[in-house]
């Protein structure tokens, strides 16, 4: 992967298991939030998967599309593009019907000082979407931030772990889950809630955050000393395949990689590949934000790009000065303030 085009192609490469699941899916696929951080790669994966499945289903990509040229690019690749601000009730009502909905819309950064807007996006809007698409099956992206910090030795939170969100962002994401669950049970709408953390590709994610700090000779904060990461392509695949698991009461799924990743070890490995020396600040806390994704791996298999390969690819990408999204994850935060 030496160019953005190479990366986009890799992210959009469907495995046979996804093609098989898309072949069993009835009707069109509507993706809300298609212009966000992971939306374009998920749309492209769906387009290629549907094409290989040969169902003729449409992939409808909905977003404000603030990135110049993105809407035209997705349209050229075969998506039905709808440029709309779905926070507007009229725009939401005007969306085409579809039996399969993937809801990716969410707000994280800039929460502090704009808590009201965060709650409107993360908790109020999902209810409006659930009412609009009450007759569809819905997969909604959530986050592992709804869980408490747990001992590093615990193996991470499972889906049955009692939620205990830290900070306004995490609380609003739990609000999203609660509101969607309310309308799922009220209308009988099949629903899957995907608790994701942390998806990575070569332009953003925990590995990019650490590699960028190492390359800039900045100290890596070790206080949040451990994390879970997962290849974005796998995260997109599982999100689409989860449509077959949507139900009421909702199907809840932790989505991340199988490894407990040490920030210190990752920084050292990246530094070796970048020809730098890793510098550190802070000491590893005994707790971290960790999810156990055994259920995910049992249902969908393991990620097809392991951590060692992700480290190599990230080091090459960042070291060569290739484009980044410029959106740090904030994985170091323990107070939930973003």
Phi, psi and omega per residue, in radians:
X1 nan 1.694 -3.092
X2 -1.892 -0.161 -3.125
X3 -2.420 2.900 3.061
X4 -1.051 -0.660 3.123
X5 -1.083 -0.701 3.085
X6 -1.063 -0.781 -3.121
X7 -1.124 -0.796 -3.137
X8 -1.078 -0.661 3.120
X9 -1.134 -0.729 3.140
X10 -1.136 -0.728 3.134
X11 -1.134 -0.515 -3.050
X12 -1.712 0.246 -3.097
X13 -1.541 1.848 -3.069
X14 -1.364 2.390 3.014
X15 -1.457 2.832 -3.079
X16 -1.027 -0.602 -3.126
X17 -1.135 -0.607 3.092
X18 -1.222 -0.789 3.121
X19 -1.000 -0.758 3.129
X20 -1.065 -0.740 -3.134
X21 -1.207 -0.673 3.111
X22 -1.176 -0.529 3.104
X23 -1.144 -0.504 -3.128
X24 -1.510 -0.091 -3.066
X25 -1.468 2.331 3.118
X26 -1.596 2.216 2.967
X27 1.494 -3.051 -3.042
X28 -1.318 2.889 3.137
X29 -2.110 2.139 -3.137
X30 -1.895 2.151 -3.104
X31 -1.976 1.965 3.138
X32 -1.673 2.226 -3.030
X33 1.583 0.565 -3.054
X34 -1.248 -0.202 -3.123
X35 -1.763 0.104 -3.096
X36 -1.411 -2.799 -3.015
X37 -1.112 -0.737 -3.120
X38 -1.921 -0.137 -3.084
X39 -0.989 -0.873 -3.092
X40 -1.035 -0.707 -3.133
X41 -1.212 -0.589 3.100
X42 -1.204 -0.687 3.094
X43 -1.074 -0.806 -3.117
X44 -1.118 -0.693 3.095
X45 -1.100 -0.760 3.119
X46 -1.101 -0.720 3.132
X47 -1.053 -0.834 -3.117
X48 -1.212 -0.673 3.120
X49 -1.114 -0.770 3.122
X50 -1.131 -0.702 3.123
X51 -1.074 -0.762 3.135
X52 -1.230 -0.549 3.103
X53 -1.243 -0.464 3.074
X54 1.257 0.476 -3.085
X55 -1.488 -0.346 -3.071
X56 1.373 0.112 3.133
X57 -1.157 2.569 3.064
X58 -1.545 2.519 2.981
X59 -1.871 1.955 -3.047
X60 -1.806 2.047 -3.069
X61 -1.815 2.086 -3.060
X62 -2.062 2.267 3.106
X63 -3.004 2.922 2.940
X64 -1.276 -0.405 3.111
X65 0.937 1.130 3.136
X66 -1.325 -0.343 3.112
X67 -1.358 2.108 -3.098
X68 -1.009 2.324 3.042
X69 1.502 -0.258 -3.058
X70 -1.164 -0.774 -3.135
X71 -1.029 -0.779 3.126
X72 -1.135 -0.666 -3.139
X73 -1.105 -0.800 3.135
X74 -1.174 -0.630 3.094
X75 -1.101 -0.759 3.130
X76 -1.109 -0.481 -3.130
X77 -1.511 -0.024 3.014
X78 2.014 -0.057 3.133
X79 -1.323 2.596 2.914
X80 -1.498 1.924 -3.015
X81 -1.700 2.239 3.058
X82 -2.107 1.963 3.118
X83 -1.552 1.900 -3.032
X84 -2.698 2.593 3.003
X85 -1.747 1.776 -2.996
X86 -1.343 -0.015 2.972
X87 -1.270 -0.251 3.053
X88 -1.526 2.136 -3.042
X89 -1.026 -0.657 -3.130
X90 -1.168 -0.709 3.123
X91 -1.150 -0.693 3.117
X92 -1.124 -0.756 -3.132
X93 -1.128 -0.527 -3.070
X94 -1.428 -0.100 -3.139
X95 -1.130 2.590 3.099
X96 -1.172 2.604 3.064
X97 -1.253 2.623 3.062
X98 -2.732 2.513 -3.130
X99 -1.406 -0.197 -3.098
X100 -2.253 2.083 -3.067
X101 -2.178 2.280 3.012
X102 -1.970 2.092 -3.053
X103 -1.855 1.926 -3.062
X104 -1.928 -0.052 -3.002
X105 -1.217 2.342 3.090
X106 -2.956 2.774 3.101
X107 -2.185 2.337 3.123
X108 -2.224 -1.043 -3.009
X109 -1.440 2.528 -3.037
X110 1.506 0.227 3.122
X111 -1.074 -0.819 -3.097
X112 -1.074 2.109 -3.108
X113 1.608 -0.253 3.114
X114 -2.327 0.749 -3.093
X115 -1.036 -0.630 -3.121
X116 -1.062 -0.752 -3.130
X117 -1.180 -0.638 3.110
X118 -1.089 -0.788 3.128
X119 -1.152 -0.645 3.122
X120 -1.079 -0.739 -3.132
X121 -1.292 -0.764 -2.977
X122 -1.540 -0.352 -3.083
X123 -2.169 -0.730 -3.123
X124 -1.321 -0.857 -3.096
X125 -1.020 -0.750 3.119
X126 -0.984 -0.595 3.088
X127 -1.146 -0.697 3.097
X128 -1.131 -0.708 3.112
X129 -1.126 -0.753 -3.134
X130 -1.088 -0.630 3.097
X131 -1.232 -0.693 -3.138
X132 -1.143 -0.650 -3.074
X133 -2.002 0.766 -3.107
X134 -1.085 -0.438 -3.091
X135 -1.635 0.038 -3.130
X136 -1.697 3.024 2.840
X137 -1.738 2.440 -2.999
X138 -2.196 2.319 2.903
X139 -1.932 2.161 -3.100
X140 -2.078 2.327 3.117
X141 -1.388 2.207 3.025
X142 -2.087 -2.681 -3.033
X143 -2.633 2.618 3.013
X144 -1.179 -0.163 3.113
X145 -1.123 -0.218 3.103
X146 -1.258 -0.254 3.128
X147 -1.518 2.810 3.035
X148 -1.369 2.890 2.929
X149 -1.208 2.347 -3.071
X150 -2.237 2.785 3.115
X151 -0.973 2.438 3.139
X152 -1.026 -0.495 -3.119
X153 -1.442 0.013 -3.001
X154 -1.415 -0.324 -3.031
X155 1.542 -0.059 3.090
X156 1.605 2.862 -3.114
X157 -1.323 2.391 2.985
X158 -1.692 3.023 -3.056
X159 -1.060 -0.470 -3.129
X160 -1.516 -0.076 3.110
X161 -1.088 2.283 3.110
X162 -1.010 2.311 -3.129
X163 -1.269 2.616 3.120
X164 -2.758 1.255 -3.040
X165 -1.140 2.485 3.129
X166 -1.906 2.037 3.077
X167 1.641 2.857 -3.055
X168 -1.105 -0.722 -3.137
X169 -1.014 -0.919 -3.108
X170 -1.096 -0.679 3.110
X171 -1.118 -0.695 3.129
X172 -1.170 -0.565 3.094
X173 -1.215 -0.631 3.012
X174 -1.147 -0.639 3.030
X175 -1.004 -0.732 3.081
X176 -0.980 -0.849 -3.118
X177 -1.078 -0.765 -3.084
X178 -1.152 -0.736 -3.118
X179 -1.190 -0.766 3.101
X180 -1.083 -0.707 3.113
X181 -1.094 -0.704 3.113
X182 -0.996 -0.863 -3.087
X183 -1.313 -0.497 3.046
X184 -1.061 -0.798 -3.124
X185 -1.313 -0.562 3.140
X186 -1.188 -0.720 -3.053
X187 -1.834 -0.064 -3.077
X188 1.260 0.482 -3.109
X189 -1.407 2.083 3.077
X190 -1.073 2.316 -3.010
X191 -2.441 2.430 2.971
X192 -2.171 2.304 3.110
X193 -1.920 2.106 -3.044
X194 -1.859 1.916 3.120
X195 -1.585 1.708 -3.015
X196 -1.744 2.369 2.884
X197 -2.941 2.514 -0.555
X198 -1.786 2.219 3.093
X199 -1.316 2.475 -3.129
X200 -2.331 2.567 2.850
X201 -2.509 -3.006 -2.939
X202 -1.326 -0.225 -3.106
X203 -1.768 -0.228 3.127
X204 -2.821 2.913 3.103
X205 2.119 3.087 -3.100
X206 -0.992 -0.759 -3.110
X207 -1.139 -0.676 3.098
X208 -1.161 -0.707 3.096
X209 -1.019 -0.816 -3.114
X210 -1.216 -0.782 -3.135
X211 -1.082 -0.690 -3.141
X212 -1.132 -0.700 3.096
X213 -1.125 -0.765 3.141
X214 -1.085 -0.790 -3.111
X215 -1.127 -0.570 -3.141
X216 -1.539 0.102 -3.126
X217 1.028 0.645 3.074
X218 -1.757 2.548 3.141
X219 -1.203 2.467 3.091
X220 -1.603 2.174 -3.128
X221 -1.298 2.176 -3.093
X222 -1.741 0.023 -3.039
X223 -1.017 -0.845 2.946
X224 -1.520 1.492 -2.887
X225 -1.432 -0.145 -3.098
X226 -2.470 2.676 -3.114
X227 -2.712 2.910 2.949
X228 -1.889 2.475 3.049
X229 -2.372 2.788 3.120
X230 -2.673 2.508 3.102
X231 -1.050 2.294 -3.077
X232 -1.046 -0.646 3.138
X233 -1.053 -0.711 3.089
X234 -1.177 -0.729 3.117
X235 -1.040 -0.724 3.100
X236 -1.117 -0.752 -3.136
X237 -1.056 -0.841 -3.122
X238 -1.106 -0.694 3.132
X239 -1.026 -0.763 3.124
X240 -1.219 -0.738 -3.114
X241 -1.195 -0.418 -3.138
X242 -1.164 -0.241 3.067
X243 -0.972 -0.573 -3.135
X244 -1.314 -0.193 -3.117
X245 -1.849 -0.051 3.139
X246 -1.057 2.444 -3.089
X247 -2.813 3.092 2.973
X248 -2.346 2.226 -0.048
X249 -0.964 2.745 -2.993
X250 -1.074 2.613 2.969
X251 -1.466 2.128 -3.117
X252 -1.921 2.317 -3.046
X253 -2.426 2.204 2.932
X254 -1.362 2.278 -3.137
X255 -2.152 1.867 3.059
X256 -2.873 -3.061 3.138
X257 -1.450 2.965 -3.091
X258 -1.432 -0.248 -3.021
X259 -1.592 2.597 2.869
X260 -1.582 1.946 -3.022
X261 -1.636 2.183 3.058
X262 -1.477 2.155 3.136
X263 -1.091 -0.691 3.115
X264 -1.066 -0.822 -3.109
X265 -1.170 -0.684 3.092
X266 -1.101 -0.791 3.140
X267 -1.088 -0.713 3.123
X268 -1.131 -0.753 3.124
X269 -1.122 -0.750 3.116
X270 -1.137 -0.708 3.123
X271 -1.077 -0.720 3.106
X272 -1.044 -0.755 -3.105
X273 -1.296 -0.453 3.141
X274 -1.599 -0.063 -3.118
X275 1.218 0.553 -3.136
X276 -2.141 3.103 3.050
X277 -2.025 2.203 -3.138
X278 -1.293 2.357 3.035
X279 -2.012 2.596 -3.020
X280 -2.272 2.729 2.988
X281 -2.402 2.596 -3.139
X282 1.393 3.061 -3.126
X283 -2.264 2.494 -3.107
X284 -1.014 2.156 3.060
X285 -1.296 2.717 -3.139
X286 -1.295 -0.167 3.128
X287 -2.143 2.805 3.110
X288 -2.773 2.953 3.059
X289 -1.485 1.820 -2.994
X290 -2.351 2.418 3.099
X291 -2.097 2.536 3.055
X292 -1.797 2.053 -3.028
X293 -1.901 0.544 -3.137
X294 -1.024 -0.695 3.128
X295 -1.063 -0.784 3.118
X296 -1.012 -0.824 -3.087
X297 -1.207 -0.550 3.104
X298 -1.209 -0.667 -3.108
X299 -1.425 -0.629 -2.954
X300 -2.104 0.006 -3.096
X301 1.461 3.070 -3.107
X302 -1.508 2.741 3.060
X303 -0.980 2.466 -3.077
X304 -1.478 -0.131 3.055
X305 -2.134 1.872 -3.071
X306 -1.332 2.943 -3.065
X307 -1.038 -0.750 -3.118
X308 -1.011 -0.731 3.111
X309 -1.211 -0.664 3.099
X310 -1.073 -0.682 3.103
X311 -1.100 -0.810 3.139
X312 -1.077 -0.816 -3.112
X313 -1.115 -0.711 3.142
X314 -1.160 -0.753 3.126
X315 -1.060 -0.759 3.120
X316 -1.094 -0.781 -3.062
X317 -1.157 -0.895 -3.111
X318 -1.196 -0.718 3.141
X319 -1.091 -0.545 3.132
X320 -1.503 0.019 3.111
X321 1.215 0.501 3.136
X322 -1.320 2.853 -2.973
X323 -1.069 2.458 3.042
X324 -2.081 2.768 3.128
X325 -1.416 -0.286 3.127
X326 1.179 0.602 -3.126
X327 -2.210 1.459 3.125
X328 -1.009 2.562 -3.073
X329 -1.331 -0.476 -3.018
X330 1.243 0.415 -3.083
X331 -1.077 -0.339 -3.100
X332 -1.297 -0.298 -3.019
X333 -1.252 2.267 3.087
X334 -1.875 -0.127 -3.108
X335 -1.725 -0.058 3.120
X336 1.342 0.163 -3.136
X337 -1.644 2.076 3.137
X338 -2.148 nan nan
